[in-house]
Amino acid sequence: MKPYTIEVQRLKSIRHDHHGLIEVSLDALVSARQAARDDSEAGAPSTCLSIPVEHARTLVLLLKQQLNELDKLNPRSRRSGRA
């Protein structure tokens, strides 16, 4: 696996499809990076995602909204953690 540095610049939209995927549309800078030997416990290179706090807060809110929409589609008996 080739490691990358991903810097989120702008969140555009978020939506879910009917196949269980949540798609996030965003502008980001992506660049390959050299993996340091101490980057990962298993020794495999890892990718780093950098996101400003304001975008992270927005992303969390949007993800919660999308997950609530998905919960509405499931029958009440299949919703996790609810009776």
C-alpha positions in Angstrom: 0.0 0.0 0.0 1.4 3.4 -0.9 0.9 6.0 1.8 -0.6 9.4 1.0 -1.1 12.7 2.8 -4.7 14.0 2.2 -5.5 17.6 3.2 -9.2 18.3 3.1 -9.8 21.9 1.8 -13.6 22.0 1.4 -16.5 19.7 2.1 -19.1 19.8 -0.7 -21.8 17.3 0.0 -22.5 14.0 1.7 -25.1 11.4 0.7 -25.8 7.7 1.0 -26.7 5.2 -1.7 -28.9 2.1 -1.4 -25.8 -0.2 -1.3 -24.8 0.8 2.2 -22.1 3.4 1.2 -21.9 7.0 2.3 -20.2 9.2 -0.3 -18.5 12.4 0.7 -17.7 15.0 -2.0 -14.8 17.2 -1.1 -11.9 19.2 -2.4 -8.6 17.9 -1.1 -4.9 17.9 -1.8 -3.5 14.4 -2.1 0.2 13.7 -2.3 2.3 10.6 -1.9 4.6 10.6 1.1 7.5 8.7 2.4 6.5 6.3 5.2 8.6 6.7 8.3 9.5 3.4 10.0 7.6 4.3 13.2 4.4 5.5 11.4 2.6 2.2 12.0 2.7 -0.5 14.6 2.6 -3.3 12.0 5.3 -1.7 9.9 2.9 -1.1 6.9 2.7 2.4 5.5 -0.4 4.4 6.5 -2.2 7.3 4.9 -2.7 10.5 6.9 -5.9 12.6 6.6 -5.6 16.2 7.7 -8.9 18.0 8.2 -9.5 21.4 9.8 -11.6 21.4 13.0 -14.4 23.3 11.4 -14.7 20.7 8.6 -14.4 17.8 11.1 -17.3 19.2 13.1 -19.3 19.6 9.9 -18.4 16.1 8.7 -19.6 14.6 12.1 -22.9 16.5 11.9 -23.4 15.4 8.2 -22.5 11.8 9.0 -25.0 11.8 12.0 -27.7 13.2 9.7 -27.0 10.5 7.0 -27.0 7.7 9.6 -30.3 8.9 11.0 -31.7 8.9 7.4 -30.5 5.3 7.0 -32.1 4.3 10.4 -35.4 5.6 9.2 -35.2 3.1 6.3 -34.7 0.1 8.5 -37.7 -1.5 10.4 -37.8 -0.6 14.0 -36.7 -4.1 15.1 -33.4 -3.8 13.0 -32.3 -0.5 14.4 -29.2 -0.8 16.5 -29.5 0.0 20.1 -33.2 0.9 20.0 -36.3 -0.9 21.2 
